Amino acid sequence: MKLIRFGQTGKEKPGVIINEKRYDVSKVVKDYDEEFFGSDGISKLKEYVNKNHDKLTPVGDDVRLGPPLSRPSKLICIGLNYADHAKETGATPPAEPIIFFKSTTAICGPNDDIIIPKNSKKTDWEVELAVVIGKKASYVEEDEAISHIAGYCLHNDYSERAFQLERGGQWVKGKSCDTFAPLGPFIALTSDIPDTGNLRLWLTVNGKMMQDGSTSNLIFNIPFLVHYISQFMTLLPGDVISTGTPHGVGLGMKPDPVFIKEGDVIELGIDGLGTSRQVAKGYK
């Protein structure tokens, strides 16, 4: 069972994918939010689906998929968490995780258009594995971290490099523009992704492979990240941690950086977490 949200932007309903088919579960689940994840909603939903599978209403493949969860309290990102990516940007691999935030207003559906921000000249891509918190986490030990995770999803951590690196202050300015956080197509539960240590993740621009890496090259693995972040803040159910990107971002291209332009098609995927596709549109 995978978790999806479907329908028009701002009016999404919760659903599930079972055996590659989509179903509506909005009669029993209000939304995939903090309340759902924090009240053992996944177990209750699994039980309901197992008992009522034949009665579920199908959802057509032509219906838009929205982000697979609603209004997380935090979208936390980890910077330079692949050694090859740190190298291509000229940075020293960090001794401790680099933490920054991405505004939750950047969240959109997996196949929604990416809107190049007003005055942007350096919009870039980053395929990332995102972690969805399932249980409140504060001062969690590393060996207990997995029990606080609900599942995982695909994330393209779009970045405007001039806003991020040339305008002073923190990275968040270059990370938080509208449509800069397409999530999904679905949340895969932890039971379906038992090992996050060797997943392929890739990204193409206009059909050309730009990123092709593996989570085996993470500097800080997922259990450690949950443990580490929980030493500094409480992670709430439904919060998202985006765990970093491998080499191949536009900023690191040699001899000259490459950035997104209007009309570009960006496609990406991770083993077990599906694929997504965004078309770049200009700001209007």
Protein Blocks (a to p, Z undefined) as FASTA:
>chain_A
ZZddedjehiaccdddeehiacdfklmmmbacfklmmnommmmmmmmmmmmmmmpccddf
kbccddfbehifbdcddehkbfklmmmnopacdfbdcdddddfklpccfkbccdddehia
bbccddddddddfbdcehiafklmmmmpfbdcdddddddfklmmmngpjfklmmmgghia
cgdjbdcdfklmmblklcccdddeehiafbdcdfklpfbdfklmmmmmmmmoccdehiac
debjcehifklpcfbdcdddehiacddddehiapadddddddZZ
